[in-house]
Amino acid sequence: DLSVNAQYKKNKDKHLIPLPLDMFYLFLNHNISSFLRKVDNVRDKALVFVTEFYNEARIKLHDYNAENSLTKQQRTFQIPGYTIPVVNIETSPFTVEMLPFGYVIPKVISTPNFTILDSGFFVPSYTLALPFLELPALQVPKYSLELSLPEFEVLSMLRNIFIPALGNITYDFSFKSSVIALSANAGLYNQS
């Protein structure tokens, strides 16, 4: 015969832990203005840095473009017209005009026109011109955006946290057989 019994009896007592949040709110309200001044200072320095860096890069790009456009001539590649014999398609010559200082980005592309012979089907030629890469002047507003955080006001708050006290726990164990009988009791009691 085996018997196990565990029981928990709830305790009605509560422990109070003081929680001084009013000091935290007071500290936060006193230091929020200095925090805002630091945020404004960092924001202004970052804005000045970005503006100066951008303007410097813009001037360097302008100087580079002006120097290379004076010393190098534009390159134009011309592909002659051809006929594809199996499908009987004829293309006109077309050109690709490159910028004087780069080999990758074309300035102007003229596409060929296609004609399918004996059918009257015709695709006209198109000219695609890419705009010249230029950085515009960066307009920075004269006024700075104001960042304001609310003030914290302590209305009514809990000054203590209530934690329930631990109740009483009891544990009973018994084992009976024809040879042996074993019994054990354990308990954890709250003395508050």
C-alpha positions as CSV (number, residue, x, y, z in Angstrom):
1,D,0.0,0.0,0.0
2,L,1.4,3.4,-1.1
3,S,0.2,6.8,0.1
4,V,1.5,10.2,-0.9
5,N,-0.1,13.5,0.3
6,A,1.2,17.0,-0.5
7,Q,-0.7,20.0,0.7
8,Y,-0.2,23.8,0.4
9,K,-2.0,26.1,2.8
10,K,-2.1,29.7,1.6
11,N,-0.9,32.4,4.0
12,K,-2.9,35.7,4.1
13,D,0.1,37.8,5.1
14,K,1.9,40.0,2.7
15,H,5.4,41.5,2.7
16,L,5.9,45.1,1.8
17,I,9.0,46.1,-0.3
18,P,9.5,49.9,-0.5
19,L,9.8,51.3,-4.0
20,P,11.2,54.8,-4.1
21,L,10.0,55.7,-7.7
22,D,9.4,59.3,-6.8
23,M,13.2,59.9,-6.4
24,F,13.6,58.3,-9.9
25,Y,11.1,60.7,-11.4
26,L,12.6,63.7,-9.7
27,F,16.1,62.7,-11.0
28,L,14.7,62.2,-14.5
29,N,12.9,65.6,-14.5
30,H,16.1,67.4,-13.3
31,N,18.4,65.8,-15.9
32,I,16.1,65.8,-18.9
33,S,17.1,69.4,-19.9
34,S,20.8,68.6,-19.9
35,F,20.1,65.4,-21.9
36,L,18.2,67.5,-24.5
37,R,21.1,70.0,-24.7
38,K,23.5,67.1,-25.4
39,V,21.1,65.7,-28.1
40,D,20.9,69.1,-29.7
41,N,24.7,69.5,-29.7
42,V,25.3,66.1,-31.2
43,R,22.6,66.7,-33.9
44,D,24.1,70.1,-34.8
45,K,27.6,68.6,-35.1
46,A,26.4,65.7,-37.2
47,L,24.5,68.1,-39.5
48,V,27.7,70.3,-39.9
49,F,29.8,67.2,-40.6
50,V,27.4,65.8,-43.3
51,T,27.0,69.2,-45.0
52,E,30.8,69.8,-45.1
53,F,31.5,66.3,-46.4
54,Y,28.8,66.5,-49.1
55,N,30.0,70.0,-50.3
56,E,33.6,68.8,-50.4
57,A,32.6,65.7,-52.5
58,R,30.5,67.9,-54.8
59,I,33.4,70.3,-55.4
60,K,35.8,67.4,-56.1
61,L,33.4,65.8,-58.5
62,H,32.9,69.1,-60.3
63,D,36.7,69.6,-60.6
64,Y,37.2,66.0,-61.8
65,N,34.5,66.3,-64.5
66,A,35.8,69.7,-65.6
67,E,39.5,68.5,-65.8
68,N,38.7,65.3,-67.6
69,S,36.3,66.9,-70.1
70,L,39.0,69.5,-71.1
71,T,41.8,67.0,-71.5
72,K,40.0,64.0,-73.0
73,Q,37.7,63.9,-76.0
74,Q,34.5,62.1,-76.1
75,R,34.6,58.6,-77.6
76,T,32.0,57.4,-80.1
77,F,31.6,53.8,-81.0
78,Q,29.8,53.1,-84.3
79,I,28.4,49.6,-85.1
80,P,27.7,49.2,-88.8
81,G,24.4,47.9,-90.2
82,Y,24.0,44.2,-91.0
83,T,21.6,41.7,-92.3
84,I,20.6,38.5,-90.5
85,P,20.2,36.1,-93.5
86,V,18.1,33.2,-92.0
87,V,15.3,35.4,-90.6
88,N,15.8,38.1,-93.3
89,I,16.1,41.0,-90.8
90,E,18.1,44.1,-91.7
91,T,19.5,46.6,-89.1
92,S,20.8,50.0,-89.6
93,P,24.1,51.3,-88.1
94,F,24.0,52.5,-84.5
95,T,26.3,54.5,-82.3
96,V,27.2,54.7,-78.6
97,E,28.8,57.9,-77.3
98,M,30.8,57.4,-74.1
99,L,31.7,60.1,-71.5
100,P,35.3,61.4,-71.8
101,F,36.3,60.1,-68.3
102,G,34.6,56.7,-68.0
103,Y,34.4,53.5,-69.9
104,V,31.3,52.0,-68.3
105,I,28.5,54.6,-68.5
106,P,27.5,55.7,-71.9
107,K,26.3,59.2,-72.6
108,V,24.1,58.7,-75.6
109,I,22.9,55.4,-77.2
110,S,21.3,55.3,-80.6
111,T,19.5,52.1,-81.2
112,P,19.3,50.6,-84.7
113,N,16.1,50.4,-86.7
114,F,15.0,46.9,-87.7
115,T,13.4,46.0,-91.0
116,I,12.0,42.6,-91.8
117,L,12.5,42.3,-95.6
118,D,9.5,41.4,-97.8
119,S,7.0,42.0,-94.9
120,G,7.1,45.7,-94.5
121,F,7.6,45.4,-90.7
122,F,9.8,48.3,-89.4
123,V,11.0,49.3,-85.9
124,P,12.4,52.8,-85.9
125,S,15.6,54.0,-84.3
126,Y,15.6,55.6,-80.8
127,T,18.2,57.8,-79.1
128,L,18.6,57.4,-75.4
129,A,20.6,60.2,-73.6
130,L,21.6,59.7,-70.0
131,P,21.7,62.8,-67.8
132,F,25.1,64.0,-66.7
133,L,26.0,63.0,-63.1
134,E,26.0,66.1,-61.0
135,L,25.4,66.6,-57.3
136,P,23.0,69.4,-56.5
137,A,23.7,71.9,-53.8
138,L,22.6,70.7,-50.4
139,Q,20.0,73.0,-48.8
140,V,20.3,72.9,-45.1
141,P,17.5,74.7,-43.2
142,K,18.6,77.7,-41.1
143,Y,16.5,76.8,-38.2
144,S,17.0,73.6,-36.3
145,L,14.2,71.3,-35.3
146,E,13.5,71.3,-31.6
147,L,13.2,68.1,-29.7
148,S,11.1,68.3,-26.6
149,L,10.3,65.5,-24.2
150,P,7.5,65.6,-21.7
151,E,8.0,66.4,-18.1
152,F,7.1,63.5,-15.7
153,E,4.7,64.3,-12.9
154,V,4.0,61.9,-10.1
155,L,0.3,61.8,-9.5
156,S,-0.4,58.9,-7.2
157,M,1.7,55.9,-7.2
158,L,2.4,52.8,-5.2
159,R,5.1,53.4,-2.7
160,N,5.4,49.7,-1.9
161,I,5.2,46.4,-3.7
162,F,3.1,43.8,-1.9
163,I,4.4,40.2,-2.2
164,P,2.3,37.4,-0.7
165,A,4.0,35.5,2.1
166,L,4.9,31.9,1.5
167,G,2.2,29.5,2.8
168,N,2.7,26.2,4.7
169,I,3.7,23.2,2.7
170,T,3.3,19.7,4.1
171,Y,4.3,16.3,2.6
172,D,3.3,12.9,3.9
173,F,4.6,9.6,2.5
174,S,3.8,6.1,3.7
175,F,4.5,2.7,2.3
176,K,3.2,-0.5,3.9
177,S,3.9,-4.1,2.8
178,S,4.0,-7.5,4.5
179,V,7.7,-7.1,5.1
180,I,8.2,-3.4,5.9
181,A,6.3,-0.3,6.8
182,L,7.9,3.1,6.0
183,S,6.5,6.5,6.8
184,A,7.9,10.0,6.2
185,N,6.6,13.5,7.0
186,A,8.1,16.8,5.9
187,G,6.8,20.4,6.3
188,L,7.8,23.9,5.6
189,Y,6.1,26.4,7.8
190,N,6.0,30.1,7.5
191,Q,6.6,31.9,10.8
192,S,5.6,35.4,9.8
